[in-house]
Amino acid sequence: MTEHKLTVEAEPYEFELDPKRTALLLIDMQRDFVEPGGFGEQLGNDVSNLRRVIAPLQRVLGVMREGGYTVIHTREGHRPDLSDCPPSKIARGRLSCGIGDVGPMGRILVRGSHGHDIIDELKPIGDETVVDKPGKGAFFATDLDFMLHNRGIESLVVTGVTTEVCVNTTVREANDRGYECLVLEDCVGSYFPEFQEYALRMIKAQGGIFGWVSSSEKLLVALEAGQSVGGRV
Ligand code: C5J
């Protein structure tokens, strides 16, 4: 089979991807993190720092859906009985209203609650996979690696929140498993601007020690000039 590779302008150098072997990963675009009134805001965070990723991410999602790319969403959260949540995670922060408690959007980070679900703007459609993860990394205690392997995926376009927590942890896990990660700087968000900057610098430092960093615009230029999963468009 002939390989059709796309080249995306990125740092520390150009990123090459084969559309058939590339998936778009949307990490934890959940109401509890992103929406006003959710868990994140209740903790004192400014959710506008996360909400700015929605529009560029919608554009990337639209084009990659159109091109037939594999799309995978993740959600951080736990079973209603919290049996998959380490006691240390529940205790951390000494919060008066934390994981498992009833917050403004239902039980916090519990599967099935309103706040745990993905925001309407980026809702999964059709057969898009949703990976429920109990940890920060999307590979820990999930079947993500197995599913990517079965689909022949080698490269991940990584988006979502938060840049220094679940995005960074997932990129490091993916890198150790041999995946090539392209992180889109305007499609990942942190509550803390300084963490956003340094989390991205950590990924692309030392020749791309964990992966590459680019932008939605640069990816879209490459996708629009290139191929869909089915061949040249
Ligand atoms: C956090 C996440 N920040 N999705 N979760 O606790 O980054």
py3Dmol code that shows the C-alpha trace and the ligand (Angstrom):
import py3Dmol

protein = """\
ATOM      1  CA  MET A   1       0.000   0.000   0.000  1.00  0.00           C
ATOM      2  CA  THR A   2       1.349   3.449  -0.884  1.00  0.00           C
ATOM      3  CA  GLU A   3       1.847   5.677   2.101  1.00  0.00           C
ATOM      4  CA  HIS A   4       0.586   9.262   1.842  1.00  0.00           C
ATOM      5  CA  LYS A   5       2.242  11.417   4.458  1.00  0.00           C
ATOM      6  CA  LEU A   6       1.255  14.937   5.362  1.00  0.00           C
ATOM      7  CA  THR A   7       3.781  17.423   6.660  1.00  0.00           C
ATOM      8  CA  VAL A   8       2.704  19.846   9.387  1.00  0.00           C
ATOM      9  CA  GLU A   9       4.798  22.889  10.304  1.00  0.00           C
ATOM     10  CA  ALA A  10       5.652  22.316  13.961  1.00  0.00           C
ATOM     11  CA  GLU A  11       8.317  22.680  16.628  1.00  0.00           C
ATOM     12  CA  PRO A  12      11.001  21.506  17.105  1.00  0.00           C
ATOM     13  CA  TYR A  13      10.728  20.470  13.428  1.00  0.00           C
ATOM     14  CA  GLU A  14       8.067  19.426  10.934  1.00  0.00           C
ATOM     15  CA  PHE A  15       5.692  16.629  11.919  1.00  0.00           C
ATOM     16  CA  GLU A  16       4.884  13.905   9.404  1.00  0.00           C
ATOM     17  CA  LEU A  17       1.650  11.986   9.642  1.00  0.00           C
ATOM     18  CA  ASP A  18      -0.016   9.222   7.704  1.00  0.00           C
ATOM     19  CA  PRO A  19      -3.784   9.955   7.707  1.00  0.00           C
ATOM     20  CA  LYS A  20      -4.658   6.255   7.991  1.00  0.00           C
ATOM     21  CA  ARG A  21      -2.466   5.900  11.058  1.00  0.00           C
ATOM     22  CA  THR A  22      -3.401   9.109  12.847  1.00  0.00           C
ATOM     23  CA  ALA A  23      -6.090   9.732  15.456  1.00  0.00           C
ATOM     24  CA  LEU A  24      -7.444  12.937  16.943  1.00  0.00           C
ATOM     25  CA  LEU A  25      -7.512  12.742  20.735  1.00  0.00           C
ATOM     26  CA  LEU A  26      -9.768  15.151  22.667  1.00  0.00           C
ATOM     27  CA  ILE A  27      -8.862  14.985  26.331  1.00  0.00           C
ATOM     28  CA  ASP A  28     -11.445  15.687  29.047  1.00  0.00           C
ATOM     29  CA  MET A  29     -13.484  18.429  27.369  1.00  0.00           C
ATOM     30  CA  GLN A  30     -15.979  17.922  30.181  1.00  0.00           C
ATOM     31  CA  ARG A  31     -18.467  20.375  31.677  1.00  0.00           C
ATOM     32  CA  ASP A  32     -16.893  19.996  35.126  1.00  0.00           C
ATOM     33  CA  PHE A  33     -13.599  21.407  33.843  1.00  0.00           C
ATOM     34  CA  VAL A  34     -14.738  23.815  31.143  1.00  0.00           C
ATOM     35  CA  GLU A  35     -18.146  25.276  31.988  1.00  0.00           C
ATOM     36  CA  PRO A  36     -18.969  28.127  34.329  1.00  0.00           C
ATOM     37  CA  GLY A  37     -20.453  26.612  37.507  1.00  0.00           C
ATOM     38  CA  GLY A  38     -18.505  23.353  37.187  1.00  0.00           C
ATOM     39  CA  PHE A  39     -15.960  21.729  39.496  1.00  0.00           C
ATOM     40  CA  GLY A  40     -13.034  23.662  37.985  1.00  0.00           C
ATOM     41  CA  GLU A  41     -14.639  27.040  38.558  1.00  0.00           C
ATOM     42  CA  GLN A  42     -15.777  25.974  42.037  1.00  0.00           C
ATOM     43  CA  LEU A  43     -12.090  25.439  42.854  1.00  0.00           C
ATOM     44  CA  GLY A  44     -11.456  29.094  42.019  1.00  0.00           C
ATOM     45  CA  ASN A  45     -10.200  28.671  38.466  1.00  0.00           C
ATOM     46  CA  ASP A  46     -10.931  30.976  35.530  1.00  0.00           C
ATOM     47  CA  VAL A  47     -12.622  28.721  32.975  1.00  0.00           C
ATOM     48  CA  SER A  48     -12.229  31.287  30.189  1.00  0.00           C
ATOM     49  CA  ASN A  49      -8.628  30.070  29.928  1.00  0.00           C
ATOM     50  CA  LEU A  50     -10.020  26.678  28.896  1.00  0.00           C
ATOM     51  CA  ARG A  51     -13.003  27.872  26.886  1.00  0.00           C
ATOM     52  CA  ARG A  52     -10.753  29.599  24.317  1.00  0.00           C
ATOM     53  CA  VAL A  53      -9.824  26.163  22.944  1.00  0.00           C
ATOM     54  CA  ILE A  54     -13.417  25.310  21.979  1.00  0.00           C
ATOM     55  CA  ALA A  55     -13.621  27.243  18.683  1.00  0.00           C
ATOM     56  CA  PRO A  56     -10.282  26.084  17.171  1.00  0.00           C
ATOM     57  CA  LEU A  57     -10.931  22.556  18.383  1.00  0.00           C
ATOM     58  CA  GLN A  58     -14.356  22.551  16.723  1.00  0.00           C
ATOM     59  CA  ARG A  59     -12.664  23.493  13.442  1.00  0.00           C
ATOM     60  CA  VAL A  60     -10.052  20.716  13.725  1.00  0.00           C
ATOM     61  CA  LEU A  61     -12.701  18.183  14.754  1.00  0.00           C
ATOM     62  CA  GLY A  62     -14.907  19.164  11.810  1.00  0.00           C
ATOM     63  CA  VAL A  63     -12.113  18.793   9.244  1.00  0.00           C
ATOM     64  CA  MET A  64     -10.771  15.534  10.714  1.00  0.00           C
ATOM     65  CA  ARG A  65     -14.301  14.058  10.908  1.00  0.00           C
ATOM     66  CA  GLU A  66     -14.826  15.050   7.301  1.00  0.00           C
ATOM     67  CA  GLY A  67     -11.502  13.418   6.359  1.00  0.00           C
ATOM     68  CA  GLY A  68     -12.482  10.123   8.006  1.00  0.00           C
ATOM     69  CA  TYR A  69      -9.844  10.254  10.752  1.00  0.00           C
ATOM     70  CA  THR A  70     -10.193   8.186  13.909  1.00  0.00           C
ATOM     71  CA  VAL A  71     -11.580  10.436  16.669  1.00  0.00           C
ATOM     72  CA  ILE A  72     -11.268   9.511  20.335  1.00  0.00           C
ATOM     73  CA  HIS A  73     -12.673  11.448  23.301  1.00  0.00           C
ATOM     74  CA  THR A  74     -11.678  10.909  26.915  1.00  0.00           C
ATOM     75  CA  ARG A  75     -13.440  11.732  30.176  1.00  0.00           C
ATOM     76  CA  GLU A  76     -11.826  11.767  33.592  1.00  0.00           C
ATOM     77  CA  GLY A  77     -14.121  10.231  36.191  1.00  0.00           C
ATOM     78  CA  HIS A  78     -15.128   7.338  38.349  1.00  0.00           C
ATOM     79  CA  ARG A  79     -17.706   4.641  38.942  1.00  0.00           C
ATOM     80  CA  PRO A  80     -20.594   5.759  41.185  1.00  0.00           C
ATOM     81  CA  ASP A  81     -19.265   3.602  44.043  1.00  0.00           C
ATOM     82  CA  LEU A  82     -15.821   5.256  43.605  1.00  0.00           C
ATOM     83  CA  SER A  83     -14.195   1.808  43.695  1.00  0.00           C
ATOM     84  CA  ASP A  84     -11.838   2.932  40.897  1.00  0.00           C
ATOM     85  CA  CYS A  85     -10.796   6.119  42.700  1.00  0.00           C
ATOM     86  CA  PRO A  86      -7.750   5.938  44.949  1.00  0.00           C
ATOM     87  CA  PRO A  87      -8.515   7.216  48.470  1.00  0.00           C
ATOM     88  CA  SER A  88      -5.556   9.583  48.032  1.00  0.00           C
ATOM     89  CA  LYS A  89      -7.316  11.263  45.082  1.00  0.00           C
ATOM     90  CA  ILE A  90     -10.509  11.745  47.106  1.00  0.00           C
ATOM     91  CA  ALA A  91      -8.607  13.157  50.081  1.00  0.00           C
ATOM     92  CA  ARG A  92      -6.285  15.448  48.077  1.00  0.00           C
ATOM     93  CA  GLY A  93      -6.929  19.141  48.525  1.00  0.00           C
ATOM     94  CA  ARG A  94      -9.000  18.697  51.708  1.00  0.00           C
ATOM     95  CA  LEU A  95     -11.990  19.926  49.694  1.00  0.00           C
ATOM     96  CA  SER A  96     -15.374  20.486  51.336  1.00  0.00           C
ATOM     97  CA  CYS A  97     -16.978  19.468  48.012  1.00  0.00           C
ATOM     98  CA  GLY A  98     -14.777  17.149  45.966  1.00  0.00           C
ATOM     99  CA  ILE A  99     -14.833  13.933  43.915  1.00  0.00           C
ATOM    100  CA  GLY A 100     -18.048  11.969  44.503  1.00  0.00           C
ATOM    101  CA  ASP A 101     -19.803  14.810  46.323  1.00  0.00           C
ATOM    102  CA  VAL A 102     -22.844  16.522  44.858  1.00  0.00           C
ATOM    103  CA  GLY A 103     -21.801  19.728  43.107  1.00  0.00           C
ATOM    104  CA  PRO A 104     -23.796  22.163  40.957  1.00  0.00           C
ATOM    105  CA  MET A 105     -23.684  19.736  37.998  1.00  0.00           C
ATOM    106  CA  GLY A 106     -24.325  16.510  39.886  1.00  0.00           C
ATOM    107  CA  ARG A 107     -21.796  14.212  41.541  1.00  0.00           C
ATOM    108  CA  ILE A 108     -18.326  15.542  40.822  1.00  0.00           C
ATOM    109  CA  LEU A 109     -16.309  13.464  38.330  1.00  0.00           C
ATOM    110  CA  VAL A 110     -18.730  10.561  38.610  1.00  0.00           C
ATOM    111  CA  ARG A 111     -19.782   8.816  35.396  1.00  0.00           C
ATOM    112  CA  GLY A 112     -23.373   9.558  34.465  1.00  0.00           C
ATOM    113  CA  SER A 113     -23.486  12.984  36.097  1.00  0.00           C
ATOM    114  CA  HIS A 114     -24.123  16.072  33.966  1.00  0.00           C
ATOM    115  CA  GLY A 115     -20.798  17.664  34.846  1.00  0.00           C
ATOM    116  CA  HIS A 116     -18.823  14.560  33.938  1.00  0.00           C
ATOM    117  CA  ASP A 117     -20.024  14.569  30.338  1.00  0.00           C
ATOM    118  CA  ILE A 118     -18.450  16.245  27.318  1.00  0.00           C
ATOM    119  CA  ILE A 119     -19.558  19.787  26.464  1.00  0.00           C
ATOM    120  CA  ASP A 120     -22.267  20.093  23.797  1.00  0.00           C
ATOM    121  CA  GLU A 121     -19.943  21.961  21.405  1.00  0.00           C
ATOM    122  CA  LEU A 122     -17.667  18.898  21.070  1.00  0.00           C
ATOM    123  CA  LYS A 123     -20.119  16.062  21.656  1.00  0.00           C
ATOM    124  CA  PRO A 124     -19.039  12.687  20.217  1.00  0.00           C
ATOM    125  CA  ILE A 125     -21.016  11.575  17.178  1.00  0.00           C
ATOM    126  CA  GLY A 126     -21.524   8.253  15.374  1.00  0.00           C
ATOM    127  CA  ASP A 127     -19.024   5.591  16.313  1.00  0.00           C
ATOM    128  CA  GLU A 128     -16.447   7.907  17.885  1.00  0.00           C
ATOM    129  CA  THR A 129     -14.835   6.212  20.852  1.00  0.00           C
ATOM    130  CA  VAL A 130     -15.192   7.612  24.364  1.00  0.00           C
ATOM    131  CA  VAL A 131     -12.555   6.417  26.837  1.00  0.00           C
ATOM    132  CA  ASP A 132     -13.481   6.751  30.499  1.00  0.00           C
ATOM    133  CA  LYS A 133     -10.292   7.137  32.475  1.00  0.00           C
ATOM    134  CA  PRO A 134      -9.891   7.129  36.248  1.00  0.00           C
ATOM    135  CA  GLY A 135      -6.478   8.809  36.147  1.00  0.00           C
ATOM    136  CA  LYS A 136      -4.825  11.824  34.607  1.00  0.00           C
ATOM    137  CA  GLY A 137      -3.196   9.827  31.809  1.00  0.00           C
ATOM    138  CA  ALA A 138      -5.511   8.362  29.148  1.00  0.00           C
ATOM    139  CA  PHE A 139      -3.514   5.111  29.029  1.00  0.00           C
ATOM    140  CA  PHE A 140      -3.634   4.317  32.746  1.00  0.00           C
ATOM    141  CA  ALA A 141      -6.267   1.637  33.565  1.00  0.00           C
ATOM    142  CA  THR A 142      -7.966   1.987  30.142  1.00  0.00           C
ATOM    143  CA  ASP A 143      -7.974   0.001  26.877  1.00  0.00           C
ATOM    144  CA  LEU A 144      -6.830   2.996  24.800  1.00  0.00           C
ATOM    145  CA  ASP A 145      -3.476   1.462  23.805  1.00  0.00           C
ATOM    146  CA  PHE A 146      -5.176  -1.779  22.732  1.00  0.00           C
ATOM    147  CA  MET A 147      -7.724   0.099  20.601  1.00  0.00           C
ATOM    148  CA  LEU A 148      -5.072   2.285  18.939  1.00  0.00           C
ATOM    149  CA  HIS A 149      -2.949  -0.773  18.238  1.00  0.00           C
ATOM    150  CA  ASN A 150      -5.909  -2.638  16.684  1.00  0.00           C
ATOM    151  CA  ARG A 151      -6.590   0.313  14.385  1.00  0.00           C
ATOM    152  CA  GLY A 152      -2.947   0.644  13.355  1.00  0.00           C
ATOM    153  CA  ILE A 153      -2.663   4.132  14.831  1.00  0.00           C
ATOM    154  CA  GLU A 154       0.889   5.473  15.171  1.00  0.00           C
ATOM    155  CA  SER A 155       0.379   9.233  15.540  1.00  0.00           C
ATOM    156  CA  LEU A 156      -1.867  11.271  17.803  1.00  0.00           C
ATOM    157  CA  VAL A 157      -3.077  14.830  17.346  1.00  0.00           C
ATOM    158  CA  VAL A 158      -3.518  15.768  20.993  1.00  0.00           C
ATOM    159  CA  THR A 159      -6.017  18.376  22.197  1.00  0.00           C
ATOM    160  CA  GLY A 160      -8.036  19.106  25.340  1.00  0.00           C
ATOM    161  CA  VAL A 161      -7.519  20.093  28.950  1.00  0.00           C
ATOM    162  CA  THR A 162      -5.608  20.717  31.048  1.00  0.00           C
ATOM    163  CA  THR A 163      -2.278  21.176  29.319  1.00  0.00           C
ATOM    164  CA  GLU A 164      -0.027  20.510  32.303  1.00  0.00           C
ATOM    165  CA  VAL A 165      -2.132  17.753  33.869  1.00  0.00           C
ATOM    166  CA  CYS A 166      -4.085  15.305  31.697  1.00  0.00           C
ATOM    167  CA  VAL A 167      -2.639  16.430  28.353  1.00  0.00           C
ATOM    168  CA  ASN A 168       0.977  16.270  29.540  1.00  0.00           C
ATOM    169  CA  THR A 169       0.493  12.978  31.379  1.00  0.00           C
ATOM    170  CA  THR A 170      -1.153  11.409  28.325  1.00  0.00           C
ATOM    171  CA  VAL A 171       1.543  12.658  25.933  1.00  0.00           C
ATOM    172  CA  ARG A 172       4.253  11.177  28.165  1.00  0.00           C
ATOM    173  CA  GLU A 173       2.413   7.859  28.403  1.00  0.00           C
ATOM    174  CA  ALA A 174       1.871   7.822  24.623  1.00  0.00           C
ATOM    175  CA  ASN A 175       5.501   8.695  23.918  1.00  0.00           C
ATOM    176  CA  ASP A 176       6.735   5.814  26.080  1.00  0.00           C
ATOM    177  CA  ARG A 177       4.460   3.471  24.126  1.00  0.00           C
ATOM    178  CA  GLY A 178       5.953   4.594  20.792  1.00  0.00           C
ATOM    179  CA  TYR A 179       3.263   6.997  19.550  1.00  0.00           C
ATOM    180  CA  GLU A 180       4.224  10.261  17.852  1.00  0.00           C
ATOM    181  CA  CYS A 181       2.277  13.131  19.429  1.00  0.00           C
ATOM    182  CA  LEU A 182       1.446  16.463  17.840  1.00  0.00           C
ATOM    183  CA  VAL A 183       0.028  18.872  20.433  1.00  0.00           C
ATOM    184  CA  LEU A 184      -1.967  21.848  19.114  1.00  0.00           C
ATOM    185  CA  GLU A 185      -1.151  24.831  21.312  1.00  0.00           C
ATOM    186  CA  ASP A 186      -4.454  26.665  20.720  1.00  0.00           C
ATOM    187  CA  CYS A 187      -6.480  23.477  21.247  1.00  0.00           C
ATOM    188  CA  VAL A 188      -5.049  22.694  24.692  1.00  0.00           C
ATOM    189  CA  GLY A 189      -5.765  24.844  27.717  1.00  0.00           C
ATOM    190  CA  SER A 190      -4.644  25.453  31.268  1.00  0.00           C
ATOM    191  CA  TYR A 191      -6.244  27.531  34.029  1.00  0.00           C
ATOM    192  CA  PHE A 192      -2.744  28.972  34.535  1.00  0.00           C
ATOM    193  CA  PRO A 193      -1.111  30.857  31.605  1.00  0.00           C
ATOM    194  CA  GLU A 194       2.401  30.208  32.943  1.00  0.00           C
ATOM    195  CA  PHE A 195       1.737  26.440  33.132  1.00  0.00           C
ATOM    196  CA  GLN A 196       0.376  26.532  29.577  1.00  0.00           C
ATOM    197  CA  GLU A 197       3.636  28.015  28.332  1.00  0.00           C
ATOM    198  CA  TYR A 198       5.948  25.713  30.248  1.00  0.00           C
ATOM    199  CA  ALA A 199       3.909  22.552  29.683  1.00  0.00           C
ATOM    200  CA  LEU A 200       4.207  23.119  25.926  1.00  0.00           C
ATOM    201  CA  ARG A 201       7.901  23.981  26.173  1.00  0.00           C
ATOM    202  CA  MET A 202       8.527  20.740  28.079  1.00  0.00           C
ATOM    203  CA  ILE A 203       6.998  18.667  25.273  1.00  0.00           C
ATOM    204  CA  LYS A 204       9.028  20.143  22.421  1.00  0.00           C
ATOM    205  CA  ALA A 205      12.331  20.712  24.296  1.00  0.00           C
ATOM    206  CA  GLN A 206      15.482  18.674  23.641  1.00  0.00           C
ATOM    207  CA  GLY A 207      14.571  17.825  20.044  1.00  0.00           C
ATOM    208  CA  GLY A 208      10.978  16.944  20.915  1.00  0.00           C
ATOM    209  CA  ILE A 209      11.580  14.845  23.988  1.00  0.00           C
ATOM    210  CA  PHE A 210       7.876  14.019  24.316  1.00  0.00           C
ATOM    211  CA  GLY A 211       6.538  15.224  20.972  1.00  0.00           C
ATOM    212  CA  TRP A 212       5.820  18.160  18.703  1.00  0.00           C
ATOM    213  CA  VAL A 213       3.882  21.410  19.162  1.00  0.00           C
ATOM    214  CA  SER A 214       1.953  23.149  16.398  1.00  0.00           C
ATOM    215  CA  SER A 215      -1.333  25.056  15.991  1.00  0.00           C
ATOM    216  CA  SER A 216      -4.784  24.335  14.597  1.00  0.00           C
ATOM    217  CA  GLU A 217      -4.095  26.676  11.710  1.00  0.00           C
ATOM    218  CA  LYS A 218      -0.887  24.885  10.693  1.00  0.00           C
ATOM    219  CA  LEU A 219      -2.535  21.479  10.967  1.00  0.00           C
ATOM    220  CA  LEU A 220      -5.514  22.648   8.903  1.00  0.00           C
ATOM    221  CA  VAL A 221      -3.211  23.990   6.190  1.00  0.00           C
ATOM    222  CA  ALA A 222      -1.583  20.546   5.936  1.00  0.00           C
ATOM    223  CA  LEU A 223      -4.898  18.672   6.074  1.00  0.00           C
ATOM    224  CA  GLU A 224      -6.550  20.862   3.492  1.00  0.00           C
ATOM    225  CA  ALA A 225      -3.576  20.626   1.128  1.00  0.00           C
ATOM    226  CA  GLY A 226      -3.266  16.903   1.645  1.00  0.00           C
ATOM    227  CA  GLN A 227      -5.319  13.798   1.845  1.00  0.00           C
ATOM    228  CA  SER A 228      -8.260  12.367   3.653  1.00  0.00           C
ATOM    229  CA  VAL A 229      -7.910   8.918   5.181  1.00  0.00           C
ATOM    230  CA  GLY A 230      -9.324   7.458   1.952  1.00  0.00           C
ATOM    231  CA  GLY A 231      -6.687   9.063  -0.301  1.00  0.00           C
ATOM    232  CA  ARG A 232      -6.018  12.400  -1.981  1.00  0.00           C
ATOM    233  CA  VAL A 233      -8.933  14.843  -1.729  1.00  0.00           C
TER     234      VAL A 233
END
"""
ligand_1 = """\
7
C5J
C -7.361 17.809 36.062
C -7.443 17.241 33.737
N -6.752 18.959 35.848
N -8.280 16.784 32.814
N -7.797 17.053 35.035
O -7.550 17.434 37.198
O -6.430 17.833 33.437
"""
view = py3Dmol.view(width=600, height=400)
view.addModel(protein, "pdb")
view.setStyle({"model": 0}, {"cartoon": {"style": "trace"}})
view.addModel(ligand_1, "xyz")
view.setStyle({"model": 1}, {"stick": {}})
view.zoomTo()
view.show()
